[in-house]
Amino acid sequence: MSIITTLSDENNSFLSRREIICDFQGLGGKLKKLEAVEMITKEFKLGEKFVIPIKLQNHTGQSKTTGIFYVYDDETLAKKHLTPVIFTRLDKAKTSDEKKEEVKADEKKEEVKADEKKEEVKADEKKEEVKADEKKEEVKADEKPAKIESSDNKSTEIKKNDGDNS
């Protein structure tokens, strides 16, 4: 089952455009105009033609969106027939999408750099731990058991107990 259901597909020869009205099932409130244009372009195999989203309407209580699209052969013809506000909104949406993609790319680069730094820090910490362990072993080897004289004038050796009761 396709997500896109075509309600009407007419050729307007007077305005030299194709007018498509279709429903998008299951995308209520989630569909953006540029995504809808891409879906329409793929569904109807429009390729090089200029698709303009005129209206996307969500239906209350339903998960469908109805869209009206005009398909022109030329962008110049479209600019003659339609108000310039539509094109400024499309350009604004395209630039905001490009900025989001750039931000995501920058974040990925920063994550890779941060991961590399973390790996370097972990390697340095491991080296420091190895050095600290070596120093502890040297200190333990240098220590001698402490001697305590009891009241009987006998010296006894006391060894430190590391928790072994064996």
ZITARA-V823857 format. One record per pair of residues at least 6 apart in sequence whose C-alpha atoms are under 7 Angstrom apart, sorted by sequence separation. I is the first residue (numbers start at 1). J is the second residue. D is the distance in Angstrom with one decimal. If there is no record, write none. Layout:
BEGIN
i->I j->J d->D
i->I j->J d->D
END
This chain:
BEGIN
i->11 j->17 d->6.1
i->12 j->18 d->5.8
i->41 j->47 d->6.4
i->58 j->64 d->6.3
i->59 j->65 d->6.3
i->72 j->78 d->6.3
i->149 j->155 d->4.5
i->11 j->18 d->4.4
i->12 j->19 d->7.0
i->58 j->65 d->4.5
i->148 j->155 d->5.5
i->149 j->156 d->6.4
i->10 j->18 d->5.8
i->11 j->19 d->6.2
i->57 j->65 d->5.5
i->58 j->66 d->6.5
i->147 j->155 d->6.0
i->148 j->156 d->5.6
i->10 j->19 d->5.3
i->56 j->65 d->6.5
i->57 j->66 d->5.1
i->147 j->156 d->5.6
i->148 j->157 d->6.7
i->9 j->19 d->5.9
i->10 j->20 d->6.5
i->56 j->66 d->5.7
i->57 j->67 d->6.3
i->147 j->157 d->4.9
i->9 j->20 d->4.6
i->56 j->67 d->4.4
i->146 j->157 d->5.9
i->147 j->158 d->6.6
i->8 j->20 d->5.8
i->9 j->21 d->6.5
i->55 j->67 d->5.5
i->56 j->68 d->6.6
i->145 j->157 d->6.0
i->146 j->158 d->5.8
i->8 j->21 d->5.1
i->55 j->68 d->5.1
i->145 j->158 d->5.9
i->7 j->21 d->5.5
i->8 j->22 d->6.8
i->37 j->51 d->6.4
i->54 j->68 d->5.4
i->145 j->159 d->5.6
i->6 j->21 d->6.3
i->7 j->22 d->4.9
i->53 j->68 d->6.2
i->54 j->69 d->5.4
i->6 j->22 d->4.3
i->37 j->53 d->6.6
i->53 j->69 d->4.6
i->5 j->22 d->5.4
i->6 j->23 d->6.4
i->52 j->69 d->5.6
i->53 j->70 d->6.6
i->4 j->22 d->6.6
i->5 j->23 d->5.0
i->51 j->69 d->6.7
i->52 j->70 d->5.2
i->4 j->23 d->5.7
i->5 j->24 d->6.5
i->51 j->70 d->5.8
i->52 j->71 d->6.3
i->4 j->24 d->4.8
i->33 j->53 d->6.3
i->51 j->71 d->4.5
i->3 j->24 d->5.5
i->4 j->25 d->6.5
i->50 j->71 d->5.6
i->51 j->72 d->6.4
i->3 j->25 d->5.1
i->49 j->71 d->6.6
i->50 j->72 d->5.1
i->49 j->72 d->6.0
i->50 j->73 d->6.0
i->49 j->73 d->5.0
i->50 j->74 d->6.5
i->50 j->75 d->6.2
i->29 j->58 d->6.4
i->28 j->58 d->5.8
i->28 j->63 d->4.4
i->27 j->63 d->5.9
i->28 j->64 d->4.7
i->26 j->63 d->4.8
i->27 j->64 d->5.7
i->28 j->65 d->5.3
i->25 j->63 d->6.4
i->26 j->64 d->5.4
i->27 j->65 d->6.5
i->25 j->64 d->4.5
i->24 j->64 d->5.4
i->25 j->65 d->6.7
i->23 j->64 d->6.5
i->24 j->65 d->5.1
i->23 j->65 d->5.6
i->24 j->66 d->6.3
i->23 j->66 d->4.4
i->22 j->66 d->5.7
i->23 j->67 d->6.3
i->22 j->67 d->5.5
i->21 j->67 d->5.7
i->22 j->68 d->6.8
i->21 j->68 d->4.6
i->20 j->68 d->5.9
i->21 j->69 d->6.4
i->20 j->69 d->5.2
i->19 j->69 d->5.9
i->20 j->70 d->6.4
i->19 j->70 d->4.7
i->18 j->70 d->5.7
i->19 j->71 d->6.4
i->17 j->70 d->6.5
i->18 j->71 d->4.9
i->17 j->71 d->5.6
i->18 j->72 d->6.7
i->17 j->72 d->5.0
END
